[in-house]
Amino acid sequence: MLIAFRNTRKHATYSAINILGLGLGLATCLLLTIWILHELSFDRFHEKADRLYRASMEYSFGGQTNKTSVSPTALLPVLQKNFPEVENGVRLYNPASYNPFIVRKDDKLFQEGRFYYADSTFFEIFSFPLKEGSIQHALTEPRSVVLTKSMAAKYFGDEDPMGKILQINNRAEYTVTGVMEDVPSNSFLQFDFMASFSSLDQSHEQIWWSANYQTFLLLAPHTHVAELQNKTNALVKKELASELTNPGDYVHYHFMPLTDIYLRSDMNESEVTGSIKYVYGFGAIAALILLIACINYVNLATAKAAERAREVSIRKVVGAAKKQLFIQFIGESVILTFLAFLLAFLLAQLLLPLFNSMTEKHFTFDSLASPAFLFYCGVTLLLIAVAAGAYPAFAITSFKPVSVLKGNFKASARGIGLRQFLVMVQFCISIILMVGTIVISKQITYIQNVRLGYDKENVIVLPLDRKTAEVYDHFRHELLRSGKVLQVGRATESPTKIVGGYGLSLEGGSDQNRMGGVIATAMNADTTFIPALGMEFLAGRNFNDADVKRYRSDSVVSFILNESAIKELSLSTDKAIGTRINLSGRKGEIVGVVKDFHFTSLHTAIGPLVLFNEDNQLNFIFVKLNPGDVTDALAEIKKVCAVILPHRPFAYEFLDQKYAALYSTELRTGIVCRVFASLAIVIACLGLFGLVAYATSQKTKEIGIRKVMGATPAQVVILLTKEYIRLVLISIFIGLPVAYWVIENWFLGGFAYQTTIGIWPFAGAALACIFIAFATASYQAVKAALINPSKTLRDE
């Protein structure tokens, strides 16, 4: 081991390049590994996680199928009554996600968006520890609420919150019956308040068609989930027999493991979710970067084999066994890898704040320093040291002392071929990462600039509650009178994410069941919603006051459909106006057709959409600002709110920010890929730099003779770099098709609407790779070419 330390110090440049390259690769792996482990750990902290499932609904009508993560109130009690396999269950509801709640403590007002309702069994099923209160009784009584520790401190400070009162939405008073630890960051469910489900009127109903609730089931040990699903669907078919009258129509329930929801759900979730494909992708990036770093070690070690041949031969002559020599070189590999790990931990610690900013996580050094994580790092250290050092150690210890000491030793053609192959592998990986990064950036730019069919710029979104609705006309008038506002409209949901399945059919047609013949997304909107967001009419007109009066007097609904809905109903745009339709029991006529607009993320194709005007149950106000100083406009709106809406705090969102939030995962992916693709190039170039430096040192006499014979510095540079540039070119031709396949199947495949890839991402990545590789290789070559040949030949 002492000899190994001595050799590591003796070959300082070689050691430094290896330690730096491997350290950068390991630092990348450490950071990506803690992110991957965090993503994979979601909801596994629950004691009964292996038996917890969520019931999600799939329904099909008229040949159209839809999936949703919610279910009706009737499902859980019916399953518990009929199937002993359902040991326990809980229903969850988060109405504050689409209309934030106002929470009042004394004279303080706060707006909260994570206010849930749950059955009294919530804390028996999920392992969220209570600091105060009873697991069995905290959510038993109506209008009781459990706070997280942070919320308890926010509302009550150092005061004991138990038994204290919070006023919700300026109406109901809720009693604090428990305080729990803050929800862990690796929980799919993220909430600040958990109120009793019995507080809701819906808790007293068992209905099948209002699916707004998440239903979680605790199954008995060793339950056959597929068999239980089949029995559930048979029961549902019987319960809904009078509604499912058309052949092929069905309502099915699927039971998804709790631990799969965050990464593997393919439904429109109300919670923030991740994606297993990004876990695989980042895992692959970490492995590939580490592979590049290990290749550097193998390349430089085998390149120096000829230089160390005499040392090994003399040691063999004086009695050293091959096993001893092998252990020596493995020891050197262990030392270098250990030093690289120390550097990696230092770099990871320094880069952790930047990494947290990129991934929007809150990792700390404790994530890197946990005993389990350090143990796996130690195992990885040994594996890397042996894997990277085994071939060089085997190659060097296989030299024949007689050939070496007689001066007949030549570098192995097999060793040279291996180094060339490994250089190609390095740059293949680099070109794949570069192309991927460019295309991801291009898709993100496309997302940010695509025409959505509505105007998201300079629009702020305000919540609309009952008291605001009572003074809305006055509020709207004052906003328009301020001169800072162009238009004001209302709707049930934001156009960035309209959800909910409705049955749509032509009135008098054959499809008259509850859900209808076409599954459509629908939303209630007022007469100024469409003008406020600048949507384009293709036929007909907007809602007007006469539509509102007609609905109030005769319950006749006016409808505006998008192009896709018109096509699904087999109508033409110009002849659709006046056609009578049925929307899940709402009857009326089509008064307008709007051009298709994106009402969910670009991951999903535009489907049928219906806007209707009932002048009730509107949750959001959309305020279109006049061009000018946004800060002044917001200040003016705040003044109006303070006078007319004193019952709630002034809180708003920009519509373009709500839109950007749909792609937060993709934005983070783009940033992470850019950073780590750059690191991959740096690490690969470190290895190339070391190889060229070594090759140059071995050809100093040849370079001197060539210069004496008249070779120019440019010719010397070409001599030293042409082989490596040739390898890079081969890497590009291999890497580009692989990059295309990866980006199409891993990233772009998840979007219904994609940017055109074109030739430039590939050409740009190839040219950048060639330039970087040439610049790296030519640096050492230029230095050698500029040395006075008299010095090198004199030394010889």
C-alpha positions in Angstrom: 0.0 0.0 0.0 2.9 2.3 0.7 4.2 1.7 -2.8 0.8 2.5 -4.1 0.8 5.8 -2.3 4.3 6.6 -3.6 3.3 5.9 -7.2 0.1 8.0 -6.8 2.3 11.0 -5.7 5.0 10.3 -8.3 2.6 10.5 -11.2 0.9 13.7 -9.9 -0.6 14.9 -13.2 -1.9 11.5 -14.1 -3.4 11.1 -10.6 -4.9 14.6 -10.6 -6.7 14.1 -13.9 -8.1 10.8 -12.7 -9.1 12.2 -9.3 -10.8 15.2 -10.8 -12.6 13.3 -13.6 -13.7 10.6 -11.2 -14.6 13.1 -8.5 -16.9 15.1 -10.9 -18.5 11.9 -12.1 -19.1 10.7 -8.5 -20.4 14.1 -7.4 -22.9 13.9 -10.2 -23.9 10.4 -9.1 -24.3 11.4 -5.5 -26.6 14.3 -6.3 -28.7 12.3 -8.8 -28.8 9.3 -6.4 -30.3 11.3 -3.5 -32.9 12.7 -5.9 -33.7 9.2 -7.3 -33.9 7.6 -3.9 -36.2 10.4 -2.7 -38.5 9.9 -5.8 -38.6 6.1 -5.2 -39.3 6.6 -1.4 -42.7 8.3 -1.9 -45.3 7.0 0.6 -43.2 4.1 1.6 -42.9 5.5 5.2 -46.5 4.4 5.9 -46.6 1.4 8.2 -49.3 -0.3 6.1 -48.1 1.0 2.7 -47.9 -2.5 1.2 -51.7 -2.9 1.8 -52.9 0.5 0.8 -54.6 1.0 -2.6 -56.5 3.9 -4.3 -59.6 3.2 -6.2 -59.6 5.0 -9.6 -62.4 5.0 -12.1 -62.5 4.2 -15.8 -65.6 4.7 -17.7 -66.6 4.2 -21.3 -69.6 5.6 -23.2 -70.3 5.6 -26.9 -66.9 4.1 -27.6 -65.0 6.8 -25.7 -63.0 5.9 -22.6 -61.8 8.2 -19.8 -59.9 7.7 -16.6 -60.0 9.7 -13.4 -58.3 9.4 -10.0 -61.5 10.2 -8.1 -64.6 8.1 -7.2 -68.1 8.7 -5.7 -69.1 8.7 -2.0 -70.9 5.4 -2.4 -67.9 3.3 -3.3 -66.2 2.9 0.0 -69.2 2.0 2.2 -70.5 -0.4 -0.4 -67.1 -2.2 -0.6 -66.8 -2.4 3.1 -70.3 -3.8 3.4 -69.9 -6.5 0.7 -66.2 -7.6 0.8 -64.3 -8.6 3.9 -61.1 -8.1 2.0 -61.6 -4.4 2.5 -60.3 -4.1 6.1 -60.7 -0.3 6.3 -60.8 2.7 4.1 -60.9 6.5 3.9 -62.3 9.1 1.5 -60.4 12.4 0.9 -61.6 15.6 -0.6 -59.6 18.8 -1.3 -62.0 21.6 -2.4 -59.4 24.2 -1.6 -57.3 23.1 -4.5 -59.7 24.8 -7.0 -61.1 27.5 -4.7 -58.7 28.4 -1.8 -60.2 28.6 1.6 -60.1 31.7 3.8 -59.0 30.8 7.4 -59.5 33.4 10.1 -58.0 33.6 13.5 -59.2 36.6 15.5 -58.6 39.5 13.0 -56.0 37.7 10.9 -57.0 36.4 7.5 -55.1 33.8 5.5 -55.7 32.1 2.2 -55.0 28.3 2.2 -55.0 25.9 -0.7 -54.2 22.7 1.2 -57.4 22.2 3.3 -58.5 18.6 3.1 -61.5 16.6 4.4 -61.1 12.9 5.5 -63.1 10.2 7.2 -62.3 9.6 10.8 -60.2 6.6 9.9 -57.5 8.7 8.2 -54.9 8.5 11.0 -55.5 4.8 11.5 -54.7 4.1 7.9 -51.9 6.6 7.1 -48.8 6.9 9.3 -48.9 10.6 9.9 -47.9 10.9 13.6 -50.0 13.1 15.9 -48.2 15.3 18.4 -51.5 16.1 20.1 -54.9 14.5 19.9 -56.3 11.0 19.4 -55.8 9.0 16.3 -59.2 7.4 16.7 -61.2 10.5 17.6 -59.5 13.5 16.1 -61.7 13.5 13.0 -64.9 12.0 14.5 -67.0 15.1 15.1 -68.2 17.4 12.4 -66.2 20.7 12.1 -63.1 19.3 13.7 -59.7 19.9 12.2 -56.2 18.7 12.7 -53.3 21.1 11.9 -49.8 20.4 10.9 -47.1 21.7 13.3 -46.2 24.6 11.0 -49.9 25.7 10.7 -50.3 25.5 14.5 -47.3 27.8 14.9 -48.6 30.1 12.1 -52.0 30.6 13.7 -51.4 30.1 17.4 -47.7 30.8 18.0 -46.6 29.4 21.4 -50.2 29.0 22.5 -51.7 25.5 22.8 -54.1 25.2 19.8 -56.1 22.2 21.2 -59.7 23.2 21.5 -59.3 26.6 19.9 -61.5 27.8 17.1 -60.7 28.7 13.4 -63.3 30.3 11.2 -63.4 28.8 7.7 -64.6 30.8 4.7 -66.2 33.4 7.0 -68.9 31.0 7.9 -68.2 27.8 9.8 -66.2 27.5 13.0 -63.9 24.5 13.3 -62.4 23.2 16.5 -58.8 22.1 16.6 -58.7 18.5 17.7 -55.2 17.6 16.9 -51.7 18.7 15.8 -49.5 16.5 13.6 -46.0 16.6 12.4 -45.5 18.4 9.1 -46.2 16.2 6.1 -43.0 14.6 4.8 -41.7 15.8 1.4 -42.0 12.3 0.1 -45.7 12.0 0.6 -48.0 12.1 -2.4 -50.7 13.8 -0.2 -49.6 17.3 0.8 -51.9 19.1 3.2 -51.8 21.7 6.0 -55.3 21.1 7.4 -57.2 17.8 7.7 -60.9 18.4 8.6 -63.5 15.7 9.4 -65.4 14.4 6.3 -68.6 14.4 8.4 -68.4 18.3 8.2 -69.6 17.9 4.5 -73.2 17.5 3.5 -72.0 14.9 1.0 -70.8 12.6 3.8 -74.5 11.7 4.5 -75.1 10.7 0.9 -74.2 7.5 -1.0 -74.3 8.4 -4.6 -72.6 6.9 -7.7 -72.4 9.8 -10.2 -70.7 12.6 -8.4 -67.0 11.4 -8.5 -65.0 14.1 -6.6 -63.3 12.1 -3.9 -60.2 10.0 -3.6 -60.9 6.6 -2.0 -58.1 4.7 -0.3 -58.6 1.1 0.7 -56.7 -0.9 3.4 -56.9 -4.5 2.2 -56.5 -7.5 4.4 -53.2 -9.4 4.2 -52.7 -11.7 1.2 -55.7 -10.2 -0.6 -55.8 -11.1 -4.4 -56.2 -7.6 -5.7 -57.1 -8.6 -9.3 -59.9 -10.9 -7.9 -61.2 -8.1 -5.7 -61.3 -5.7 -8.7 -63.3 -8.2 -10.7 -65.8 -8.6 -7.8 -66.0 -4.8 -7.4 -66.7 -4.2 -11.1 -69.4 -6.9 -11.1 -71.1 -5.3 -8.2 -70.8 -1.8 -9.8 -72.3 -3.2 -13.0 -75.3 -4.4 -11.0 -75.7 -1.2 -9.0 -75.6 0.9 -12.3 -77.6 -1.5 -14.5 -80.4 1.1 -15.0 -77.8 3.6 -16.3 -75.5 1.4 -18.4 -78.1 0.6 -21.0 -76.0 0.8 -24.2 -73.8 -2.2 -25.3 -70.1 -1.5 -24.6 -70.8 1.1 -21.9 -69.1 0.4 -18.5 -67.8 1.8 -15.3 -64.8 0.0 -13.9 -62.6 0.6 -10.9 -58.9 -0.1 -10.7 -56.9 -0.5 -7.5 -53.5 1.2 -7.7 -50.9 0.7 -4.9 -50.4 3.8 -2.9 -46.6 3.6 -3.5 -47.2 3.6 -7.3 -49.3 6.8 -7.5 -46.6 9.4 -7.4 -44.4 7.9 -10.2 -46.7 5.7 -12.2 -50.2 7.3 -12.3 -51.4 8.0 -15.9 -54.3 10.1 -14.7 -54.9 13.8 -14.3 -53.9 14.1 -10.6 -54.8 17.1 -8.4 -51.5 16.6 -6.6 -48.1 17.2 -7.9 -46.6 14.0 -9.3 -43.3 12.7 -10.7 -42.6 10.3 -13.5 -40.9 7.0 -13.4 -39.4 7.7 -16.9 -37.5 10.6 -15.4 -36.2 8.4 -12.6 -34.9 6.0 -15.2 -33.6 8.8 -17.3 -31.7 10.5 -14.5 -30.4 7.1 -13.3 -29.1 6.5 -16.8 -27.4 9.9 -16.9 -25.7 9.2 -13.6 -24.5 5.8 -14.7 -23.3 7.1 -18.1 -21.3 10.0 -16.5 -19.8 7.6 -14.0 -18.9 5.3 -16.9 -17.1 8.2 -18.7 -15.1 8.9 -15.6 -14.2 5.2 -15.2 -13.2 5.0 -18.8 -10.8 7.9 -18.2 -9.1 5.8 -15.5 -8.8 2.7 -17.7 -7.5 4.7 -20.7 -4.8 6.6 -18.8 -3.7 3.5 -16.8 -3.3 1.4 -20.0 -1.6 4.3 -21.8 1.0 4.5 -19.0 1.5 0.7 -19.1 4.5 1.0 -21.4 6.1 3.5 -19.1 5.7 1.2 -16.0 6.7 -1.9 -17.9 10.4 -1.7 -16.7 9.3 -1.1 -13.1 7.1 -4.2 -13.1 9.7 -6.3 -14.9 12.4 -5.5 -12.4 10.1 -6.3 -9.5 9.3 -9.6 -11.1 13.0 -10.4 -11.6 13.7 -9.8 -7.9 10.9 -12.1 -6.9 7.6 -10.2 -6.8 4.7 -12.6 -7.6 2.0 -11.6 -10.1 -0.6 -11.6 -7.3 1.4 -9.1 -5.3 1.8 -6.8 -8.3 -1.9 -7.1 -9.0 -2.8 -6.2 -5.5 -0.4 -3.2 -5.7 -2.2 -1.8 -8.8 -5.6 -2.4 -7.4 -4.4 -0.6 -4.2 -3.4 2.4 -6.4 -6.9 2.3 -7.9 -8.5 2.1 -4.4 -6.5 5.2 -3.3 -7.4 7.2 -6.3 -11.0 6.2 -6.0 -11.1 7.1 -2.3 -9.6 10.5 -3.0 -12.1 11.0 -5.8 -14.9 10.1 -3.3 -13.6 12.7 -0.9 -13.6 15.3 -3.6 -17.1 14.2 -4.8 -18.5 14.6 -1.3 -17.0 18.1 -1.0 -18.3 19.1 -4.5 -21.8 17.6 -3.7 -21.9 19.6 -0.5 -20.9 22.8 -2.2 -23.4 22.2 -5.1 -26.3 21.1 -3.0 -28.0 24.5 -2.8 -27.7 24.9 -6.6 -29.0 21.3 -7.0 -32.0 22.1 -4.7 -32.8 25.1 -6.8 -32.7 23.1 -10.0 -34.9 20.3 -8.7 -37.1 22.3 -6.3 -36.2 19.9 -3.5 -34.9 20.6 0.0 -32.0 18.1 0.4 -29.5 18.7 3.2 -26.1 17.3 3.9 -27.8 14.7 6.2 -29.1 13.2 2.9 -25.4 12.5 2.0 -24.2 11.6 5.4 -26.7 9.0 6.6 -25.1 5.7 7.7 -27.0 3.6 5.1 -26.0 6.0 2.3 -22.4 6.0 3.3 -22.4 2.2 3.5 -23.6 1.9 -0.1 -21.0 4.6 -1.1 -18.3 2.4 0.5 -19.5 -0.6 -1.5 -19.6 1.4 -4.6 -16.1 2.7 -4.0 -14.7 -0.8 -3.9 -16.7 -1.9 -6.9 -15.5 1.1 -9.0 -11.9 0.7 -7.8 -11.8 -3.0 -8.8 -13.8 -2.6 -12.0 -11.8 0.4 -13.2 -8.4 -0.9 -12.0 -8.7 -4.7 -12.8 -7.9 -4.5 -16.5 -5.0 -2.1 -16.2 -3.6 -4.2 -13.4 -4.0 -7.4 -15.3 -2.4 -5.8 -18.5 0.6 -4.3 -16.6 1.3 -7.4 -14.6 1.3 -9.6 -17.7 4.4 -8.1 -19.2 7.3 -10.4 -20.0 10.4 -9.2 -18.1 12.8 -10.5 -20.8 11.3 -8.5 -23.6 11.0 -5.4 -21.6 14.6 -5.4 -20.2 16.0 -6.2 -23.6 14.2 -3.2 -25.0 12.0 -5.2 -27.4 8.7 -4.3 -25.6 6.1 -2.5 -27.6 2.7 -1.2 -26.6 0.0 -3.9 -27.2 -2.2 -3.3 -30.3 -5.0 -4.7 -28.2 -4.4 -2.0 -25.5 -4.4 0.7 -28.2 -7.6 -0.7 -29.7 -9.3 -0.7 -26.3 -8.3 2.9 -25.6 -9.7 3.9 -29.0 -12.9 2.0 -28.4 -13.3 3.6 -24.9 -12.7 7.1 -26.3 -15.5 6.5 -28.8 -17.8 5.3 -26.0 -17.1 8.5 -24.1 -18.0 10.8 -26.9 -21.0 8.7 -28.0 -22.4 9.2 -24.5 -21.5 12.9 -24.7 -23.2 13.4 -28.1 -26.4 11.6 -26.9 -26.6 13.9 -23.8 -25.9 17.0 -25.9 -28.6 16.2 -28.5 -31.0 15.3 -25.7 -30.3 18.6 -24.0 -30.8 20.7 -27.1 -34.1 19.0 -28.1 -35.5 19.3 -24.5 -34.6 23.0 -24.6 -36.3 23.3 -28.0 -39.5 21.5 -26.7 -39.6 23.8 -23.6 -39.3 26.9 -25.9 -42.1 25.4 -28.0 -44.2 25.0 -24.9 -43.6 28.6 -23.8 -44.4 30.1 -27.2 -47.1 27.8 -28.7 -50.4 29.4 -29.6 -52.8 28.1 -27.0 -56.0 29.5 -28.5 -56.3 32.0 -25.6 -54.3 34.9 -24.3 -52.5 34.0 -21.1 -50.3 37.1 -20.8 -51.2 39.9 -18.4 -54.1 38.0 -16.9 -54.3 37.6 -13.1 -56.5 35.0 -11.5 -58.4 35.7 -8.3 -60.5 33.2 -6.2 -64.3 33.7 -6.2 -66.2 32.8 -3.0 -69.8 33.3 -2.0 -69.3 36.8 -0.5 -67.3 38.0 -3.5 -70.1 36.7 -5.8 -72.6 38.8 -4.0 -70.7 42.0 -4.8 -69.1 40.9 -8.0 -70.9 43.4 -10.3 -69.7 46.3 -8.2 -66.2 44.8 -7.9 -66.0 44.3 -11.7 -67.3 47.9 -12.3 -64.6 49.4 -10.0 -61.8 47.4 -11.7 -62.8 48.6 -15.1 -63.2 52.1 -13.8 -59.7 52.1 -12.5 -58.3 52.3 -16.1 -55.8 49.5 -15.3 -58.1 46.7 -16.4 -59.2 45.8 -19.9 -61.7 43.0 -19.1 -63.0 40.8 -16.3 -64.6 37.4 -16.6 -65.5 34.4 -14.4 -65.4 30.6 -14.8 -65.5 27.4 -12.8 -61.9 26.5 -13.7 -58.7 27.9 -15.1 -58.2 27.4 -18.8 -54.8 25.9 -18.1 -56.4 22.8 -16.6 -60.1 22.1 -17.1 -61.1 18.6 -15.8 -64.2 16.6 -15.4 -66.1 14.2 -17.6 -69.6 15.0 -18.8 -71.9 13.1 -21.1 -72.7 15.0 -24.3 -75.4 14.0 -26.8 -77.8 15.4 -29.4 -81.2 15.9 -27.7 -83.6 13.3 -29.0 -80.8 10.9 -30.1 -80.4 7.3 -29.0 -77.9 8.0 -26.3 -80.0 9.2 -23.4 -78.3 7.6 -20.5 -77.0 9.6 -17.6 -73.5 10.1 -19.1 -74.5 10.5 -22.8 -73.0 9.4 -26.0 -69.8 11.5 -26.1 -67.5 12.1 -23.1 -66.6 15.8 -23.0 -64.9 18.2 -20.7 -67.2 21.0 -19.6 -67.0 24.3 -17.7 -69.4 27.0 -16.5 -68.4 30.5 -17.7 -70.0 33.9 -17.6 -70.7 36.3 -20.5 -67.2 38.0 -20.3 -65.0 35.0 -19.8 -64.3 34.5 -23.5 -63.6 38.2 -24.3 -61.3 38.4 -21.2 -59.1 35.6 -22.6 -59.3 36.5 -26.3 -60.8 33.2 -27.6 -61.7 33.1 -31.3 -65.3 32.4 -32.5 -65.7 30.3 -35.6 -69.5 30.6 -35.6 -72.4 32.0 -33.6 -72.0 34.3 -30.7 -70.9 34.7 -27.1 -73.2 34.3 -24.0 -75.4 37.3 -23.3 -77.7 38.5 -20.5 -80.7 37.0 -22.3 -79.1 33.5 -21.9 -78.7 34.1 -18.1 -82.4 35.2 -17.8 -83.6 32.2 -19.8 -81.6 29.8 -17.6 -83.0 31.5 -14.4 -86.6 31.3 -15.6 -86.8 28.1 -17.6 -83.5 26.2 -16.9 -82.7 26.3 -20.6 -78.9 26.3 -20.9 -76.9 28.0 -23.7 -73.8 26.1 -24.9 -70.6 27.1 -26.6 -68.6 24.1 -28.1 -65.1 23.8 -29.4 -64.3 22.4 -32.8 -63.5 18.9 -31.4 -66.9 18.7 -29.7 -68.6 19.7 -33.0 -66.8 16.9 -34.8 -67.6 14.3 -32.2 -71.3 15.1 -32.6 -70.9 14.8 -36.4 -72.0 18.4 -36.9 -70.6 21.0 -39.2 -69.5 24.3 -37.8 -71.8 26.5 -39.8 -74.9 24.3 -39.1 -74.3 23.6 -35.4 -75.8 26.9 -34.2 -79.3 26.3 -32.8 -78.8 22.5 -32.4 -80.2 21.2 -29.2 -78.0 19.1 -27.0 -77.9 17.4 -23.6 -75.0 17.7 -21.3 -75.4 15.3 -18.4 -79.0 16.4 -17.9 -78.5 20.0 -18.8 -80.7 20.7 -21.9 -80.4 23.6 -24.3 -78.9 24.8 -27.6 -75.6 25.6 -29.1 -75.2 29.4 -29.5 -71.5 29.5 -30.5 -68.5 27.5 -31.7 -65.0 28.5 -30.6 -61.7 27.5 -32.1 -59.9 24.7 -30.3 -57.7 25.8 -27.5 -55.4 23.9 -25.1 -57.4 23.5 -21.9 -54.9 21.0 -20.4 -51.2 20.4 -20.9 -49.6 19.7 -24.2 -49.1 16.1 -23.1 -52.8 15.5 -24.0 -54.5 16.0 -27.3 -57.4 18.6 -27.4 -60.7 16.9 -26.8 -64.4 17.9 -26.9 -65.1 20.9 -24.6 -68.4 22.5 -23.7 -68.8 25.9 -22.1 -72.2 26.6 -20.5 -73.7 29.6 -18.7 -75.6 28.9 -15.5 -74.4 32.0 -13.6 -73.6 29.9 -10.5 -70.8 27.8 -9.0 -68.1 30.1 -10.5 -64.8 29.7 -8.7 -62.3 32.1 -10.4 -62.2 35.7 -11.6 -59.9 36.4 -14.6 -58.7 40.0 -14.8 -57.1 41.1 -18.1 -54.8 44.0 -17.5 -54.2 46.9 -19.8 -50.7 47.2 -21.3 -48.5 49.2 -19.0 -46.9 48.9 -15.6 -48.1 45.7 -14.0 -46.9 46.8 -10.5 -49.2 49.9 -10.6 -52.1 47.8 -11.9 -51.7 45.3 -9.0 -51.5 48.1 -6.5 -54.7 49.6 -7.9 -56.5 46.2 -7.8 -55.3 45.6 -4.3 -56.9 48.9 -3.2 -60.2 47.9 -4.8 -60.1 44.5 -3.1 -59.4 46.1 0.3 -62.5 48.3 0.0 -65.0 45.8 -1.6 -63.6 42.4 -0.5 -62.4 43.0 3.1 -63.3 39.5 4.1 -60.4 37.9 2.3 -56.6 38.6 1.9 -55.4 39.9 -1.5 -54.0 36.8 -3.2 -53.6 36.3 -6.9 -51.8 34.2 -9.5 -50.7 35.1 -13.0 -52.3 32.9 -15.6 -49.0 32.4 -17.5 -47.5 31.2 -14.2 -50.3 28.6 -13.8 -49.5 27.5 -17.3 -45.8 27.3 -16.7 -46.5 25.2 -13.5 -47.9 22.4 -15.8 -44.4 21.9 -17.1 -42.4 22.3 -14.0 -41.1 18.8 -14.3 -40.0 19.3 -17.9 -38.4 22.7 -17.0 -36.4 21.1 -14.2 -35.4 18.2 -16.5 -34.1 20.6 -19.0 -32.0 22.4 -16.5 -30.6 19.2 -15.0 -29.8 17.8 -18.4 -28.0 20.9 -19.5 -25.8 20.9 -16.4 -25.0 17.2 -16.4 -24.4 17.1 -20.2 -21.9 19.8 -19.7 -20.2 17.8 -16.9 -20.1 14.7 -19.2 -18.3 16.7 -21.9 -15.9 18.2 -19.3 -15.1 14.7 -17.9 -14.6 13.2 -21.4 -12.3 16.1 -22.3 -10.3 15.6 -19.2 -9.6 12.0 -20.3 -8.8 13.2 -23.8 -6.5 15.9 -22.4 -4.6 13.2 -20.4 -4.3 10.8 -23.4 -3.0 13.6 -25.7 -0.6 14.8 -23.0 0.8 11.3 -22.6 1.0 10.7 -26.3 2.8 14.0 -26.8 5.4 13.1 -24.1 6.1 9.8 -25.8 6.7 11.6 -29.2 9.0 14.4 -28.2 12.0 13.0 -30.1 9.9 12.3 -33.2 8.4 15.9 -33.0 11.9 17.4 -32.7 13.2 15.4 -35.8 10.1 16.3 -37.8 10.6 20.0 -37.0 14.3 19.8 -38.0 13.2 18.3 -41.3 10.9 21.2 -41.9 7.6 20.3 -40.4 5.4 23.3 -39.5 3.7 23.6 -36.1 0.3 23.0 -37.9 1.5 19.7 -39.3 2.7 18.6 -35.9 -0.7 19.5 -34.3 -2.5 17.5 -37.0 -0.1 14.6 -36.4 -1.0 14.5 -32.7 -4.7 15.1 -33.0 -5.9 13.5 -36.2 -6.4 10.0 -34.6 -8.5 11.4 -31.8 -10.6 13.6 -34.1 -11.3 10.5 -36.2 -12.5 8.7 -33.2 -14.8 11.6 -32.3 -16.3 11.6 -35.8 -17.0 7.9 -35.5 -18.6 8.5 -32.2 -20.9 11.2 -33.7 -22.1 8.9 -36.5 -22.9 6.2 -33.9 -24.3 8.5 -31.3 -26.7 10.6 -33.4 -29.1 7.8 -34.3 -29.1 6.6 -30.7 -29.8 10.1 -29.5 -32.7 10.4 -31.9 -34.2 7.2 -30.7 -33.7 8.1 -27.0 -35.3 11.5 -27.3 -38.2 10.3 -29.3 -39.1 7.5 -26.9 -38.1 9.0 -23.6 -39.0 12.6 -23.7 -41.0 13.7 -26.7 -43.2 10.6 -26.7 -45.0 12.0 -23.7 -46.3 15.0 -25.6 -49.3 15.0 -27.9 -47.9 18.3 -29.4 -44.2 18.3 -30.1 -41.6 20.7 -31.6 -40.1 19.6 -34.9 -36.7 18.2 -34.1 -35.1 19.2 -37.4 -31.4 18.8 -38.4 -29.9 21.6 -36.3 -29.9 19.9 -32.9 -27.8 17.1 -34.4 -25.6 19.3 -36.5 -25.1 21.7 -33.6 -24.2 19.0 -31.2 -21.8 17.3 -33.7 -20.0 20.6 -34.5 -19.8 21.5 -30.8 -18.4 18.1 -29.9 -15.8 18.3 -32.7 -14.8 21.8 -31.7 -14.5 20.9 -28.0 -12.6 17.7 -28.6 -10.2 19.5 -31.1 -9.6 22.4 -28.7 -8.9 20.0 -25.9 -6.5 17.8 -27.9 -4.8 20.6 -29.7 -3.8 22.5 -26.5 -1.2 19.9 -25.6 -0.2 19.4 -29.3 0.4 23.2 -29.8 2.6 23.3 -26.7 4.7 20.4 -28.1 4.8 21.9 -31.6 6.2 25.2 -30.3 9.0 23.7 -28.3 12.5 24.3 -29.8 13.6 21.0 -31.3 17.2 21.6 -30.0 15.9 21.2 -26.4 14.1 17.8 -27.1 16.9 16.4 -29.2 19.6 17.5 -26.7 17.6 15.7 -23.9 17.6 12.6 -26.0 
